Amino acid sequence: MAINDKLRAGFSNDNLMPQLPRVCSFALALPLYRQFDYVLPDGMPAQPGMRYQVPFSGGHKMAVLVSPDGAAAEGQVIKSVLACFESAPLLSAHLLELAHWVADYYCQPLGEVLFQFLPVLARKAGPLPVNSYSRWLASEVDADKLAALQRRAPRQSAIMQALLQQPQGLDALQLKEVHSGWRAAIKPLQKRGWVSQKSCESLPATQLEPQPGHPLTDDQQQVFEAIRPTLDHFQVHLLHGVTGSGKTEVYLALMQPVLARGQQVIYLVPEIGLTPQLLQRLQMALGNTVVTSHSSQTDLQRYRSWDQFHRGAAQVLIGTRSALFANSDKIGLLIIDEEHDASFRQQDGVR
């Protein structure tokens, strides 16, 4: 239907004003220096940075909304969006602004730039996985009630006893080991208020015991004291030192006040090989709120790190250069380790 026909269809006896279709502009991962306009169905959210499925060239593609204020030329036929995959933007207003700047500065199509800002899994059409799981916890219950439960409902009693022995609760796999029919048995316990369910993050498992860092040397302390007062505003510092001189200890000391006030840290390294030992070092100091992102991981692993950092479940992201595009509005510190390394500088396309 041409847009003029749509406008005529919007007239009614009760309302003499035409119901204008919502036309929005979208970016697609194509080597074309333009955006594409589609009509958004009524009731579908329209926020820049959200992902949609749109018809294109006989098939369909994933697209990112860049402007809710598209326009249609006279007589132009505009296709409708097929689906929306999120209820909130994946890309913040800041990243969208940065993508426009990068596309302009490096003379690259906006769609191709925007898709580099997304993890690979999010570049594909479809809903994204949930990076959380449920745990069930038991409340304190009178011994007489527990004894009555054991006589009346042995299966519920077995689940209750298992939960009481684990103050941190049990997840679905652990409950299945207690009894294969645990889901039906746990519902009455929840109705009584004896068992509660909570959502937990699927953060990387670590068996490392947190250990305090080494005391800073006089030179390290001098560097720390020089940088710390500038952590509340943007400023660049170059820390020069030979291998083994303790730069990582200075980084860890600087992270502490940043993380303590609820901000996050991006820690860039030039090579994948540096991440395992660095991850272990940071997990020893900070626990399992440290996640990684590099090309040796699966698409799902990289998305999990990106998503957990985006939502604030993870406080520190270690990664190679693409980790720079992590989506967060709480960045308090950006560390570029071995910044002289050529691996940080892409030599083709978006440089």
C-alpha positions as CSV (number, residue, x, y, z in Angstrom):
1,M,0.0,0.0,0.0
2,A,1.4,3.4,-1.0
3,I,1.7,6.0,1.8
4,N,-1.2,8.1,0.3
5,D,-3.5,5.1,0.6
6,K,-2.4,4.6,4.2
7,L,-3.3,8.2,4.9
8,R,-6.7,7.9,3.3
9,A,-7.3,4.7,5.4
10,G,-6.7,6.7,8.5
11,F,-9.7,9.0,8.0
12,S,-12.9,8.1,9.8
13,N,-16.2,9.8,10.6
14,D,-15.1,10.3,14.2
15,N,-11.7,11.6,13.5
16,L,-11.0,13.8,10.4
17,M,-7.3,13.8,11.0
18,P,-5.2,11.1,9.2
19,Q,-3.5,8.5,11.4
20,L,0.1,8.9,10.2
21,P,2.2,5.7,10.2
22,R,5.3,5.8,12.4
23,V,8.2,5.8,10.0
24,C,11.6,5.2,11.6
25,S,15.2,5.1,10.2
26,F,17.3,1.9,10.7
27,A,20.9,1.0,10.1
28,L,21.7,-2.4,8.5
29,A,25.1,-4.1,8.3
30,L,25.6,-3.2,4.6
31,P,28.4,-1.4,2.7
32,L,25.9,1.4,1.8
33,Y,26.1,5.0,3.0
34,R,22.5,5.4,3.9
35,Q,19.8,4.3,6.4
36,F,16.5,2.5,5.6
37,D,13.0,3.6,6.5
38,Y,10.4,1.2,7.8
39,V,6.9,1.6,9.3
40,L,6.7,0.6,13.0
41,P,3.5,-1.3,13.9
42,D,1.3,0.3,16.6
43,G,2.3,-0.7,20.1
44,M,5.9,-1.6,19.1
45,P,8.5,0.3,21.1
46,A,10.7,2.8,19.2
47,Q,14.0,3.7,20.9
48,P,17.3,4.3,19.2
49,G,19.8,1.5,19.9
50,M,17.2,-1.3,19.9
51,R,17.3,-4.3,17.5
52,Y,14.6,-5.2,15.0
53,Q,13.9,-7.6,12.2
54,V,13.0,-6.0,8.9
55,P,12.2,-7.2,5.4
56,F,15.0,-6.7,2.9
57,S,15.6,-7.9,-0.7
58,G,13.2,-10.8,-0.5
59,G,14.3,-12.0,2.9
60,H,14.9,-10.3,6.2
61,K,17.8,-8.7,8.2
62,M,18.5,-7.5,11.6
63,A,18.5,-3.7,12.0
64,V,19.3,-1.1,14.6
65,L,17.0,1.8,15.0
66,V,18.9,5.1,14.7
67,S,16.1,7.6,14.5
68,P,12.4,7.4,15.4
69,D,11.8,10.4,13.1
70,G,12.0,8.9,9.6
71,A,10.2,10.4,6.7
72,A,8.5,9.1,3.6
73,A,8.5,10.6,0.2
74,E,5.2,11.2,-1.7
75,G,3.8,8.0,-3.1
76,Q,6.6,5.9,-1.5
77,V,5.8,2.3,-0.5
78,I,7.2,1.6,3.0
79,K,7.4,-1.9,4.4
80,S,6.7,-2.6,8.0
81,V,9.1,-3.9,10.7
82,L,8.6,-7.6,11.3
83,A,9.7,-7.9,15.0
84,C,11.4,-6.1,17.9
85,F,13.8,-8.1,20.0
86,E,14.2,-5.9,23.1
87,S,12.2,-3.8,25.5
88,A,15.2,-1.5,26.1
89,P,18.1,-0.3,23.9
90,L,21.2,-2.5,23.6
91,L,23.3,0.6,22.6
92,S,23.2,3.7,24.7
93,A,22.8,7.2,23.4
94,H,26.5,7.7,24.0
95,L,27.5,4.7,21.9
96,L,25.2,5.8,19.1
97,E,26.8,9.2,19.1
98,L,30.2,7.6,19.1
99,A,29.2,5.4,16.2
100,H,28.1,8.4,14.1
101,W,31.4,10.1,14.8
102,V,33.4,7.0,13.9
103,A,31.5,6.5,10.7
104,D,32.0,10.1,9.7
105,Y,35.7,10.3,10.7
106,Y,36.7,7.0,9.0
107,C,34.3,7.4,6.1
108,Q,32.6,4.1,6.8
109,P,28.9,3.1,6.5
110,L,27.1,3.7,9.8
111,G,25.5,0.2,9.8
112,E,28.8,-1.6,9.5
113,V,30.2,0.6,12.4
114,L,27.2,0.0,14.6
115,F,27.4,-3.7,14.2
116,Q,31.0,-3.7,15.4
117,F,29.7,-2.1,18.6
118,L,27.6,-5.2,19.3
119,P,28.8,-8.7,20.3
120,V,28.6,-11.2,17.5
121,L,25.6,-13.0,19.1
122,A,23.7,-9.7,19.2
123,R,24.3,-9.1,15.5
124,K,22.0,-12.0,14.6
125,A,18.2,-11.8,14.5
126,G,16.5,-13.2,17.5
127,P,16.1,-12.8,21.3
128,L,19.3,-13.0,23.4
129,P,19.9,-15.5,26.1
130,V,19.3,-14.6,29.8
131,N,22.5,-14.6,31.8
132,S,21.0,-15.4,35.1
133,Y,19.6,-18.5,36.9
134,S,17.4,-19.2,39.9
135,R,18.4,-20.5,43.4
136,W,15.9,-21.6,46.0
137,L,16.5,-20.9,49.7
138,A,14.8,-22.2,52.8
139,S,13.6,-20.2,55.7
140,E,13.8,-21.2,59.4
141,V,10.8,-23.5,60.2
142,D,9.6,-24.9,63.5
143,A,10.9,-28.4,64.2
144,D,7.4,-29.7,64.9
145,K,6.2,-28.5,61.5
146,L,9.2,-30.2,59.8
147,A,8.4,-33.4,61.6
148,A,4.8,-33.2,60.4
149,L,5.9,-32.5,56.9
150,Q,8.2,-35.6,56.9
151,R,5.2,-37.8,57.9
152,R,2.8,-36.2,55.5
153,A,4.9,-35.4,52.4
154,P,8.3,-37.2,52.3
155,R,9.3,-35.7,49.0
156,Q,8.7,-32.1,50.2
157,S,10.5,-33.0,53.4
158,A,13.6,-34.2,51.5
159,I,13.8,-31.0,49.5
160,M,13.3,-28.9,52.6
161,Q,16.1,-30.7,54.5
162,A,18.5,-30.3,51.6
163,L,17.8,-26.6,51.4
164,L,18.2,-26.1,55.1
165,Q,21.7,-27.7,54.9
166,Q,22.8,-25.2,52.2
167,P,22.5,-21.5,53.4
168,Q,23.4,-20.3,49.9
169,G,20.5,-22.3,48.4
170,L,20.4,-24.8,45.6
171,D,19.9,-24.3,41.9
172,A,17.8,-26.5,39.5
173,L,20.5,-29.1,38.8
174,Q,21.2,-29.5,42.5
175,L,17.5,-29.9,43.3
176,K,17.1,-32.4,40.6
177,E,19.8,-34.6,42.3
178,V,17.7,-34.4,45.5
179,H,14.5,-35.6,43.6
180,S,13.6,-35.7,39.9
181,G,10.2,-34.3,40.7
182,W,11.4,-31.4,42.7
183,R,9.5,-28.7,40.7
184,A,6.0,-30.0,41.7
185,A,7.1,-30.6,45.3
186,I,8.7,-27.2,45.9
187,K,5.6,-25.2,44.9
188,P,3.6,-26.0,48.1
189,L,6.7,-25.0,50.1
190,Q,6.9,-21.7,48.4
191,K,3.1,-21.1,49.0
192,R,3.7,-21.6,52.7
193,G,6.6,-19.1,52.7
194,W,9.1,-21.8,53.7
195,V,11.1,-21.5,50.4
196,S,12.0,-18.4,48.4
197,Q,13.4,-18.1,44.9
198,K,16.0,-15.5,43.9
199,S,17.7,-14.7,40.6
200,C,21.5,-15.0,40.5
201,E,24.1,-14.0,37.8
202,S,26.0,-16.6,35.8
203,L,29.3,-15.0,36.6
204,P,32.6,-16.9,35.9
205,A,33.2,-19.6,38.6
206,T,36.4,-19.1,40.5
207,Q,38.0,-21.2,43.2
208,L,40.6,-18.5,44.0
209,E,40.7,-17.2,47.5
210,P,40.7,-13.4,47.6
211,Q,44.1,-12.2,48.6
212,P,45.2,-8.7,49.4
213,G,47.7,-7.1,47.0
214,H,51.3,-6.5,47.8
215,P,52.0,-3.2,49.7
216,L,53.0,-0.5,47.2
217,T,56.6,0.5,47.0
218,D,57.6,4.1,47.5
219,D,57.7,4.6,43.7
220,Q,54.3,2.9,43.1
221,Q,52.8,4.9,46.0
222,Q,54.0,8.1,44.4
223,V,52.4,7.3,41.1
224,F,49.2,6.2,42.9
225,E,49.0,9.5,44.8
226,A,49.6,11.5,41.7
227,I,46.8,9.8,39.7
228,R,44.1,9.3,42.4
229,P,43.0,12.9,42.7
230,T,42.2,13.0,39.0
231,L,39.8,9.9,39.0
232,D,36.7,12.1,39.3
233,H,37.2,13.7,35.9
234,F,38.7,12.8,32.5
235,Q,42.5,12.9,32.3
236,V,45.1,10.8,30.6
237,H,48.2,9.4,32.3
238,L,51.1,7.5,30.8
239,L,52.7,5.0,33.2
240,H,56.1,3.9,31.9
241,G,58.0,1.0,33.4
242,V,59.9,-2.1,32.4
243,T,58.3,-5.5,32.6
244,G,58.0,-6.6,36.3
245,S,58.2,-3.1,37.7
246,G,54.8,-3.4,39.3
247,K,52.5,-1.4,37.0
248,T,49.7,-4.0,37.6
249,E,49.8,-3.3,41.3
250,V,49.3,0.4,40.6
251,Y,46.3,-0.4,38.4
252,L,44.8,-2.6,41.1
253,A,45.3,0.2,43.7
254,L,43.6,2.7,41.4
255,M,40.7,0.3,40.7
256,Q,39.8,0.1,44.4
257,P,38.4,3.7,44.8
258,V,36.7,3.5,41.4
259,L,34.9,0.3,42.2
260,A,34.1,1.4,45.8
261,R,31.9,4.2,44.4
262,G,30.0,1.9,42.1
263,Q,31.8,2.6,38.8
264,Q,33.3,0.1,36.4
265,V,36.7,-0.5,34.8
266,I,37.7,-1.5,31.2
267,Y,41.1,-3.1,31.1
268,L,42.4,-3.5,27.5
269,V,45.3,-5.8,26.6
270,P,46.9,-6.2,23.2
271,E,47.0,-10.0,23.0
272,I,44.7,-12.8,23.9
273,G,47.6,-14.6,25.6
274,L,47.8,-12.0,28.3
275,T,44.2,-12.4,29.5
276,P,44.4,-15.8,31.5
277,Q,47.2,-14.8,33.8
278,L,45.8,-11.3,34.2
279,L,42.3,-12.6,34.9
280,Q,43.7,-14.9,37.6
281,R,45.5,-12.0,39.2
282,L,42.4,-9.7,39.2
283,Q,40.1,-12.5,40.4
284,M,42.5,-13.0,43.4
285,A,42.1,-9.4,44.3
286,L,38.5,-8.7,43.2
287,G,36.6,-12.0,43.1
288,N,34.4,-13.2,40.3
289,T,33.0,-9.8,39.2
290,V,35.8,-9.7,36.6
291,V,34.9,-10.9,33.1
292,T,36.8,-11.3,29.9
293,S,36.2,-10.7,26.2
294,H,38.4,-11.9,23.4
295,S,38.3,-13.9,20.1
296,S,39.2,-17.3,21.6
297,Q,35.9,-17.3,23.5
298,T,32.6,-18.6,22.0
299,D,30.0,-16.0,20.8
300,L,27.9,-16.9,23.9
301,Q,30.8,-16.4,26.3
302,R,31.6,-13.0,24.8
303,Y,28.0,-12.0,24.9
304,R,27.7,-13.0,28.5
305,S,30.7,-10.8,29.5
306,W,29.3,-7.9,27.4
307,D,25.8,-8.2,28.9
308,Q,26.9,-8.6,32.5
309,F,29.2,-5.6,32.2
310,H,26.4,-3.7,30.6
311,R,24.0,-4.5,33.4
312,G,26.6,-3.8,36.1
313,A,26.7,-7.5,37.4
314,A,30.4,-7.4,36.5
315,Q,32.6,-4.6,37.6
316,V,35.8,-5.1,35.5
317,L,36.0,-6.2,31.8
318,I,39.4,-7.4,30.5
319,G,39.6,-7.7,26.8
320,T,41.3,-7.0,23.5
321,R,40.5,-3.8,21.6
322,S,36.9,-4.6,20.8
323,A,36.1,-4.5,24.5
324,L,36.5,-0.7,24.2
325,F,32.9,-0.7,22.9
326,A,31.4,-2.2,26.1
327,N,28.1,-0.6,26.9
328,S,28.2,1.2,30.2
329,D,27.3,4.6,31.6
330,K,29.4,4.0,34.7
331,I,33.0,3.9,33.4
332,G,35.3,5.3,36.0
333,L,38.7,4.0,34.7
334,L,40.1,2.8,31.4
335,I,43.4,1.0,31.4
336,I,45.3,0.4,28.1
337,D,48.1,-2.0,29.0
338,E,51.1,-2.0,26.7
339,E,49.5,0.8,24.7
340,H,52.4,1.0,22.3
341,D,51.5,-2.5,20.9
342,A,50.5,-2.5,17.2
343,S,47.6,-4.9,18.0
344,F,45.6,-2.0,19.3
345,R,45.6,-0.4,15.9
346,Q,43.3,-1.8,13.2
347,Q,44.8,-1.2,9.8
348,D,41.7,-1.6,7.6
349,G,38.0,-0.5,7.6
350,V,37.2,1.2,10.8
351,R,40.7,2.1,12.0
